[in-house]
Structure formats: structure tokens, C-alpha cells
Amino acid sequence: MARSDEAEAFFHAVYSAVQEIPPGRVTSYGHIAKLIGTPQRPRQVGLCLKHLPDDPSRRFHGGNVPWQRVINARGVISPRGSHPGGAQNQAAVLRAEGVVVTTGPLGELMVDLDEYGWFPEVLPSEEELADEEEGSREDPRS
């Protein structure tokens, strides 16, 4: 079944935002949702990443969208019921980028968000636009 235009735009926004996460850094599903203007939709961000195509002929695919850099808000790599070993694979890819992944007391794979977290107020690609908007709101009498 084809995606609606709204769904396609959401997938595009998620994938574009994830592409801006620098190597060696991680962010949360919720932060990506906030950056693209839908803070109430972190689970849908995860769904988009779950359905990221592997096909390199597609505009967005596993080779150009660093899906591994998105984890949950507690710094835990989310287990993937539909992909056995998926969390271990994500941890291995993050480790290859220099991110330290530890094992928590319950066996969960974790990343220290204080050290590796990436939480900008706006996407780097939108910083200039945000600066221009802020400048236009300043009181011209000051």
C-alpha cells in the first residue's frame, strides 16, 4: 500500500533530520520528533527507522541515513523484537563510530547521553533560518 502524502512527508523529515546527526553522537526518537515539529510522535520516528529501506537506489536508505544514532531517551538501545540481534548490531555500528556502549544491570545496551548526546535546539540545516527569524522579532528600538 502506498503512503499518503502526509506520511511520505513525515518519513522524509525524519530521514533528513537523522542524516544531520554527526558521527560519534546519538540522539533520541523524541528529540528527532521535536526537531521536525512533531514532539508528540517519537514512536512514529522509530517506526520510520524500522522501515528504512536497504535498497541503495532509493533516496533514503540504510547506507545514507545513520539509523544507529537514534536511541531512546534513557540512553538505551531499543530492543527489536522483529530483528533478533538488532540491538547488538546497532551497538556494534555505534562502537565502530567511537561511541562507548555499555551493558546495564538488566542486560540493556546503553550510551551515556551526557557524553555522546546530540540535542540541538534546531537542526544545523535550519540554524540560519532560525537566526533570521529571531533577528526579525527583535525590537528595532533597542
N, C-alpha and C positions, 0 to 999 in steps of 0.2 A: 504494500500500500504506500502510495506517495505521501510525503509530508505536506502539511498545509504551508502556505507562505509564512505564517507566523512561526510555526515550528522550525522551518528552514532558517528563518532569520535568527531564531534563538540559538540553534546549533552553530550557525556562522559566528555569532557574537561570542559564544563560549570558546570555540576553537581559536578564534582570533585573539581573544584575551589570554588564553593558555599559552599561545605562541610567544607572548611577551614576558613570560616568567624566565628570568635568567638561569643559565646553567648553575647547578650547585645550590639552588634555592628552592623552597617549596611554599605553597600557599594552600588555603582551604577551599573546599567546594563553596562554602558560604561567602568567602571573600571574592571569588570569581563572580558569584551571583550578584554581589553588591557592586562590583566594578562595572558590570554590564547593565545595571539599573533594575535588577530584579532580586532584591535581597531576600525575598520570601521563597526563592526557588533553588536552594542549594542541592536538593535531591535531584532536580532536573539536570543540574550541571553534571552530577555523577552519571546520570542516565546518558547524557550526550557523550561523555567519555567512554562509557561502556560500549556505545555503538559507533565509536570512531572506526572508520574503515581502515583496513590494511592495504587496500589497493592504491599503489603509488600514482596511478593515473588520475585519481580523484584530487580535487583541490586541497582538501584536508584529509590527512591520513596519519597513521601511527608513526610514520617517518618524519613528519614535519610539525606535528602537534605533540609537545612533550607532556603527555598524559601523566607520566610518572611523577611530575612535580606537583600534583594536586592530591592532598590527603585530607583527613578530617580535622576539625577544629581543635581537637585534643592532641594533634600531632601523631595520630595513629594511622598507619596504612590500613585502609578498609579491607577486610577480607572479602574475597569474591567467591560467592557460592557457586556461580556458574563457570568459574575459571579456576579449577584446583591449581594451587601453586601460584596464582596470580599475585598475591601479596608478596611472596618470596621473589618473584620475577621483578616486581616494582622495586623492592628493596635492593635487588642486585643492580638494576639500572641506576638508581639513585646513588648507590655506593660508587659506581663507575664514574659518576659526576663529582665525587668527593664529599657527598653527604654522609654523615655518620648515622647509621641506622642501628638502633639498639633493640633488645628484646625486653619487654616489660614483664612485670611479675605474673601476668596471666598468659604469657607467650605471645602477646601482641607486638608487632613491629612498630617502632616509634622513631620519630625525628624530633629533635629539640627545636621548637619553633622560635625560641629566643635567639638561637644561633643561626638557623637556616631559613627562618621565616621571611617571606616577601609579602608585605602588606601595604602597598602604596595607596594613597587616597584616590588617585586616578591612574588610569593606565598611562604608561610612558608615551604612547602614541597620541594621547589626548591632553597631555600636560600643557602644550602651547595654547590649545583651545581654551582650557580651563583658566590659564593665566590671562588670556584676552578677556574672557567673560568677567573675571574678578576685577580687572582694570576698568571695565566699563561700568561697574557698580560702585566704584569709589566716588566719594563726594568731590566734585570738581572744585569746591571752595577750599579744600584742605591743602 
